[in-house]
């Protein structure tokens, strides 16, 4: 699990900047303070919402 959390923390800033997500650092703090099992699905949910916003704005 530690390896997955480290990989997530390395991928997180790149993906968040690519999609223009603000306050991406909150997910890193949640990973360390709460749990990877909470922060990773939450980030994926918010990422999916952002992708939907971008697709609506593009069409």
Gaussian input, Z-matrix of N, CA and C with variables (Angstrom, degrees):
# hf/3-21g

backbone

0 1
 N
 C     1     B1
 C     2     B2     1     A1
 N     3     B3     2     A2     1     D1
 C     4     B4     3     A3     2     D2
 C     5     B5     4     A4     3     D3
 N     6     B6     5     A5     4     D4
 C     7     B7     6     A6     5     D5
 C     8     B8     7     A7     6     D6
 N     9     B9     8     A8     7     D7
 C    10    B10     9     A9     8     D8
 C    11    B11    10    A10     9     D9
 N    12    B12    11    A11    10    D10
 C    13    B13    12    A12    11    D11
 C    14    B14    13    A13    12    D12
 N    15    B15    14    A14    13    D13
 C    16    B16    15    A15    14    D14
 C    17    B17    16    A16    15    D15
 N    18    B18    17    A17    16    D16
 C    19    B19    18    A18    17    D17
 C    20    B20    19    A19    18    D18
 N    21    B21    20    A20    19    D19
 C    22    B22    21    A21    20    D20
 C    23    B23    22    A22    21    D21
 N    24    B24    23    A23    22    D22
 C    25    B25    24    A24    23    D23
 C    26    B26    25    A25    24    D24
 N    27    B27    26    A26    25    D25
 C    28    B28    27    A27    26    D26
 C    29    B29    28    A28    27    D27
 N    30    B30    29    A29    28    D28
 C    31    B31    30    A30    29    D29
 C    32    B32    31    A31    30    D30
 N    33    B33    32    A32    31    D31
 C    34    B34    33    A33    32    D32
 C    35    B35    34    A34    33    D33
 N    36    B36    35    A35    34    D34
 C    37    B37    36    A36    35    D35
 C    38    B38    37    A37    36    D36
 N    39    B39    38    A38    37    D37
 C    40    B40    39    A39    38    D38
 C    41    B41    40    A40    39    D39
 N    42    B42    41    A41    40    D40
 C    43    B43    42    A42    41    D41
 C    44    B44    43    A43    42    D42
 N    45    B45    44    A44    43    D43
 C    46    B46    45    A45    44    D44
 C    47    B47    46    A46    45    D45
 N    48    B48    47    A47    46    D46
 C    49    B49    48    A48    47    D47
 C    50    B50    49    A49    48    D48
 N    51    B51    50    A50    49    D49
 C    52    B52    51    A51    50    D50
 C    53    B53    52    A52    51    D51
 N    54    B54    53    A53    52    D52
 C    55    B55    54    A54    53    D53
 C    56    B56    55    A55    54    D54
 N    57    B57    56    A56    55    D55
 C    58    B58    57    A57    56    D56
 C    59    B59    58    A58    57    D57
 N    60    B60    59    A59    58    D58
 C    61    B61    60    A60    59    D59
 C    62    B62    61    A61    60    D60
 N    63    B63    62    A62    61    D61
 C    64    B64    63    A63    62    D62
 C    65    B65    64    A64    63    D63
 N    66    B66    65    A65    64    D64
 C    67    B67    66    A66    65    D65
 C    68    B68    67    A67    66    D66
 N    69    B69    68    A68    67    D67
 C    70    B70    69    A69    68    D68
 C    71    B71    70    A70    69    D69
 N    72    B72    71    A71    70    D70
 C    73    B73    72    A72    71    D71
 C    74    B74    73    A73    72    D72
 N    75    B75    74    A74    73    D73
 C    76    B76    75    A75    74    D74
 C    77    B77    76    A76    75    D75
 N    78    B78    77    A77    76    D76
 C    79    B79    78    A78    77    D77
 C    80    B80    79    A79    78    D78
 N    81    B81    80    A80    79    D79
 C    82    B82    81    A81    80    D80
 C    83    B83    82    A82    81    D81
 N    84    B84    83    A83    82    D82
 C    85    B85    84    A84    83    D83
 C    86    B86    85    A85    84    D84
 N    87    B87    86    A86    85    D85
 C    88    B88    87    A87    86    D86
 C    89    B89    88    A88    87    D87
 N    90    B90    89    A89    88    D88
 C    91    B91    90    A90    89    D89
 C    92    B92    91    A91    90    D90
 N    93    B93    92    A92    91    D91
 C    94    B94    93    A93    92    D92
 C    95    B95    94    A94    93    D93
 N    96    B96    95    A95    94    D94
 C    97    B97    96    A96    95    D95
 C    98    B98    97    A97    96    D96
 N    99    B99    98    A98    97    D97
 C   100   B100    99    A99    98    D98
 C   101   B101   100   A100    99    D99
 N   102   B102   101   A101   100   D100
 C   103   B103   102   A102   101   D101
 C   104   B104   103   A103   102   D102
 N   105   B105   104   A104   103   D103
 C   106   B106   105   A105   104   D104
 C   107   B107   106   A106   105   D105
 N   108   B108   107   A107   106   D106
 C   109   B109   108   A108   107   D107
 C   110   B110   109   A109   108   D108
 N   111   B111   110   A110   109   D109
 C   112   B112   111   A111   110   D110
 C   113   B113   112   A112   111   D111
 N   114   B114   113   A113   112   D112
 C   115   B115   114   A114   113   D113
 C   116   B116   115   A115   114   D114
 N   117   B117   116   A116   115   D115
 C   118   B118   117   A117   116   D116
 C   119   B119   118   A118   117   D117
 N   120   B120   119   A119   118   D118
 C   121   B121   120   A120   119   D119
 C   122   B122   121   A121   120   D120
 N   123   B123   122   A122   121   D121
 C   124   B124   123   A123   122   D122
 C   125   B125   124   A124   123   D123
 N   126   B126   125   A125   124   D124
 C   127   B127   126   A126   125   D125
 C   128   B128   127   A127   126   D126
 N   129   B129   128   A128   127   D127
 C   130   B130   129   A129   128   D128
 C   131   B131   130   A130   129   D129
 N   132   B132   131   A131   130   D130
 C   133   B133   132   A132   131   D131
 C   134   B134   133   A133   132   D132
 N   135   B135   134   A134   133   D133
 C   136   B136   135   A135   134   D134
 C   137   B137   136   A136   135   D135
 N   138   B138   137   A137   136   D136
 C   139   B139   138   A138   137   D137
 C   140   B140   139   A139   138   D138
 N   141   B141   140   A140   139   D139
 C   142   B142   141   A141   140   D140
 C   143   B143   142   A142   141   D141
 N   144   B144   143   A143   142   D142
 C   145   B145   144   A144   143   D143
 C   146   B146   145   A145   144   D144
 N   147   B147   146   A146   145   D145
 C   148   B148   147   A147   146   D146
 C   149   B149   148   A148   147   D147
 N   150   B150   149   A149   148   D148
 C   151   B151   150   A150   149   D149
 C   152   B152   151   A151   150   D150
 N   153   B153   152   A152   151   D151
 C   154   B154   153   A153   152   D152
 C   155   B155   154   A154   153   D153
 N   156   B156   155   A155   154   D154
 C   157   B157   156   A156   155   D155
 C   158   B158   157   A157   156   D156
 N   159   B159   158   A158   157   D157
 C   160   B160   159   A159   158   D158
 C   161   B161   160   A160   159   D159
 N   162   B162   161   A161   160   D160
 C   163   B163   162   A162   161   D161
 C   164   B164   163   A163   162   D162
 N   165   B165   164   A164   163   D163
 C   166   B166   165   A165   164   D164
 C   167   B167   166   A166   165   D165
 N   168   B168   167   A167   166   D166
 C   169   B169   168   A168   167   D167
 C   170   B170   169   A169   168   D168
 N   171   B171   170   A170   169   D169
 C   172   B172   171   A171   170   D170
 C   173   B173   172   A172   171   D171
 N   174   B174   173   A173   172   D172
 C   175   B175   174   A174   173   D173
 C   176   B176   175   A175   174   D174

   B1=1.4388
   B2=1.5217
   B3=1.3090
   B4=1.4691
   B5=1.5282
   B6=1.3115
   B7=1.4567
   B8=1.5329
   B9=1.3112
   B10=1.4686
   B11=1.5229
   B12=1.3192
   B13=1.4688
   B14=1.5270
   B15=1.3014
   B16=1.4677
   B17=1.5242
   B18=1.3263
   B19=1.4721
   B20=1.5297
   B21=1.3145
   B22=1.4634
   B23=1.5190
   B24=1.3181
   B25=1.4673
   B26=1.5240
   B27=1.3153
   B28=1.4666
   B29=1.5345
   B30=1.3095
   B31=1.4646
   B32=1.5218
   B33=1.3182
   B34=1.4605
   B35=1.5277
   B36=1.3332
   B37=1.4743
   B38=1.5300
   B39=1.3192
   B40=1.4627
   B41=1.5224
   B42=1.3225
   B43=1.4653
   B44=1.5239
   B45=1.3150
   B46=1.4661
   B47=1.5249
   B48=1.3123
   B49=1.4672
   B50=1.5274
   B51=1.3206
   B52=1.4671
   B53=1.5281
   B54=1.3344
   B55=1.4658
   B56=1.5237
   B57=1.3213
   B58=1.4596
   B59=1.5188
   B60=1.3177
   B61=1.4623
   B62=1.5248
   B63=1.3293
   B64=1.4565
   B65=1.5258
   B66=1.3055
   B67=1.4679
   B68=1.5230
   B69=1.3152
   B70=1.4603
   B71=1.5239
   B72=1.3182
   B73=1.4541
   B74=1.5248
   B75=1.3283
   B76=1.4685
   B77=1.5292
   B78=1.3201
   B79=1.4662
   B80=1.5233
   B81=1.3234
   B82=1.4613
   B83=1.5275
   B84=1.3227
   B85=1.4713
   B86=1.5270
   B87=1.3227
   B88=1.4593
   B89=1.5243
   B90=1.3181
   B91=1.4614
   B92=1.5197
   B93=1.3208
   B94=1.4628
   B95=1.5233
   B96=1.3279
   B97=1.4707
   B98=1.5293
   B99=1.3149
   B100=1.4677
   B101=1.5276
   B102=1.3326
   B103=1.4620
   B104=1.5208
   B105=1.3119
   B106=1.4600
   B107=1.5268
   B108=1.3398
   B109=1.4651
   B110=1.5230
   B111=1.3099
   B112=1.4649
   B113=1.5249
   B114=1.3169
   B115=1.4613
   B116=1.5316
   B117=1.3113
   B118=1.4632
   B119=1.5336
   B120=1.3441
   B121=1.4734
   B122=1.5280
   B123=1.3304
   B124=1.4562
   B125=1.5262
   B126=1.3262
   B127=1.4610
   B128=1.5254
   B129=1.3207
   B130=1.4616
   B131=1.5315
   B132=1.3249
   B133=1.4606
   B134=1.5249
   B135=1.3098
   B136=1.4577
   B137=1.5355
   B138=1.3109
   B139=1.4737
   B140=1.5326
   B141=1.3270
   B142=1.4564
   B143=1.5246
   B144=1.3219
   B145=1.4647
   B146=1.5223
   B147=1.3232
   B148=1.4719
   B149=1.5259
   B150=1.3308
   B151=1.4678
   B152=1.5233
   B153=1.3175
   B154=1.4631
   B155=1.5167
   B156=1.3348
   B157=1.4701
   B158=1.5263
   B159=1.3144
   B160=1.4588
   B161=1.5261
   B162=1.3226
   B163=1.4599
   B164=1.5343
   B165=1.3483
   B166=1.4603
   B167=1.5187
   B168=1.3099
   B169=1.4628
   B170=1.5262
   B171=1.3311
   B172=1.4613
   B173=1.5075
   B174=1.3392
   B175=1.4645
   B176=1.4974
   A1=111.45
   A2=116.82
   A3=119.58
   A4=110.84
   A5=116.56
   A6=120.12
   A7=110.88
   A8=116.67
   A9=120.41
   A10=110.67
   A11=117.37
   A12=120.73
   A13=110.33
   A14=117.73
   A15=121.16
   A16=110.30
   A17=116.62
   A18=120.23
   A19=110.27
   A20=117.21
   A21=121.29
   A22=111.05
   A23=117.06
   A24=120.92
   A25=112.04
   A26=117.24
   A27=120.66
   A28=110.79
   A29=118.21
   A30=123.39
   A31=112.46
   A32=116.10
   A33=122.98
   A34=114.69
   A35=120.64
   A36=118.06
   A37=113.23
   A38=117.69
   A39=120.35
   A40=111.65
   A41=115.91
   A42=120.08
   A43=111.03
   A44=116.90
   A45=120.35
   A46=111.46
   A47=117.12
   A48=119.29
   A49=111.29
   A50=116.23
   A51=120.41
   A52=110.77
   A53=116.09
   A54=120.34
   A55=113.03
   A56=117.03
   A57=120.26
   A58=113.17
   A59=116.67
   A60=120.94
   A61=109.55
   A62=115.66
   A63=119.95
   A64=109.29
   A65=115.68
   A66=123.65
   A67=112.82
   A68=117.09
   A69=120.80
   A70=112.10
   A71=116.85
   A72=120.82
   A73=112.03
   A74=117.76
   A75=120.84
   A76=110.26
   A77=117.24
   A78=120.87
   A79=110.99
   A80=117.26
   A81=120.44
   A82=110.41
   A83=116.29
   A84=120.14
   A85=109.99
   A86=117.05
   A87=120.19
   A88=111.83
   A89=117.05
   A90=120.38
   A91=110.74
   A92=116.17
   A93=120.49
   A94=111.73
   A95=117.47
   A96=121.26
   A97=113.86
   A98=117.69
   A99=119.56
   A100=108.98
   A101=116.44
   A102=119.91
   A103=109.84
   A104=114.89
   A105=121.24
   A106=109.98
   A107=116.65
   A108=121.57
   A109=112.07
   A110=118.53
   A111=122.46
   A112=111.13
   A113=117.48
   A114=121.12
   A115=113.31
   A116=117.78
   A117=120.04
   A118=112.24
   A119=119.15
   A120=117.58
   A121=113.22
   A122=117.03
   A123=120.04
   A124=110.55
   A125=117.48
   A126=120.17
   A127=110.80
   A128=117.37
   A129=119.90
   A130=111.29
   A131=117.59
   A132=121.26
   A133=110.72
   A134=116.74
   A135=120.57
   A136=111.30
   A137=116.52
   A138=121.07
   A139=109.96
   A140=116.18
   A141=120.64
   A142=110.96
   A143=117.06
   A144=120.46
   A145=111.15
   A146=116.20
   A147=120.30
   A148=110.92
   A149=116.73
   A150=120.13
   A151=110.73
   A152=117.50
   A153=120.70
   A154=111.50
   A155=116.81
   A156=120.27
   A157=110.51
   A158=116.24
   A159=119.93
   A160=111.16
   A161=117.87
   A162=119.97
   A163=111.14
   A164=116.80
   A165=120.43
   A166=111.35
   A167=116.36
   A168=120.68
   A169=110.76
   A170=117.34
   A171=120.98
   A172=113.80
   A173=117.37
   A174=118.54
   A175=113.66
   D1=-34.28
   D2=179.47
   D3=-63.11
   D4=-39.26
   D5=-179.92
   D6=-64.08
   D7=-40.72
   D8=178.02
   D9=-65.21
   D10=-40.43
   D11=179.35
   D12=-65.30
   D13=-40.42
   D14=178.43
   D15=-65.03
   D16=-43.20
   D17=178.02
   D18=-62.29
   D19=-41.10
   D20=177.85
   D21=-62.35
   D22=-44.60
   D23=-179.21
   D24=-65.67
   D25=-27.90
   D26=176.93
   D27=-78.77
   D28=-36.18
   D29=-178.00
   D30=-79.34
   D31=-31.76
   D32=-174.06
   D33=-51.87
   D34=-54.51
   D35=-176.46
   D36=-64.20
   D37=-35.96
   D38=-179.96
   D39=-66.02
   D40=-45.79
   D41=-179.16
   D42=-67.92
   D43=-41.50
   D44=-179.96
   D45=-64.71
   D46=-41.50
   D47=178.21
   D48=-68.38
   D49=-37.27
   D50=179.60
   D51=-60.74
   D52=-37.57
   D53=-178.15
   D54=-93.33
   D55=-4.80
   D56=179.87
   D57=73.84
   D58=31.73
   D59=179.56
   D60=-82.07
   D61=131.37
   D62=177.55
   D63=-91.14
   D64=160.56
   D65=178.52
   D66=55.26
   D67=38.44
   D68=179.00
   D69=-66.94
   D70=-23.57
   D71=-177.94
   D72=-66.35
   D73=-18.67
   D74=178.16
   D75=-61.57
   D76=-37.25
   D77=-179.58
   D78=-68.18
   D79=-33.76
   D80=176.23
   D81=-67.13
   D82=-42.55
   D83=178.53
   D84=-64.39
   D85=-42.77
   D86=178.44
   D87=-63.10
   D88=-35.65
   D89=178.25
   D90=-61.31
   D91=-42.90
   D92=-177.71
   D93=-77.48
   D94=-42.57
   D95=-172.73
   D96=-86.56
   D97=-35.72
   D98=-176.60
   D99=-104.06
   D100=-79.13
   D101=179.50
   D102=-175.23
   D103=148.77
   D104=175.50
   D105=-62.96
   D106=-36.76
   D107=-178.72
   D108=-65.26
   D109=-17.72
   D110=176.13
   D111=-95.11
   D112=-46.73
   D113=-172.43
   D114=-72.95
   D115=-37.10
   D116=-177.81
   D117=-65.10
   D118=-50.54
   D119=176.54
   D120=-63.06
   D121=-34.94
   D122=177.25
   D123=-63.17
   D124=-43.37
   D125=177.51
   D126=-63.00
   D127=-41.96
   D128=179.88
   D129=-64.04
   D130=-36.87
   D131=175.97
   D132=-63.23
   D133=-48.60
   D134=-179.29
   D135=-67.48
   D136=-33.38
   D137=176.25
   D138=-63.66
   D139=-43.65
   D140=179.72
   D141=-64.01
   D142=-41.34
   D143=176.12
   D144=-60.44
   D145=-42.26
   D146=179.81
   D147=-64.91
   D148=-40.92
   D149=177.91
   D150=-62.29
   D151=-38.35
   D152=177.41
   D153=-66.91
   D154=-39.56
   D155=176.54
   D156=-61.51
   D157=-43.51
   D158=-178.51
   D159=-67.38
   D160=-36.86
   D161=-179.89
   D162=-70.38
   D163=-35.67
   D164=176.63
   D165=-67.76
   D166=-38.31
   D167=-179.94
   D168=-70.42
   D169=-29.31
   D170=-179.31
   D171=-79.91
   D172=-22.30
   D173=-177.62
   D174=-93.07

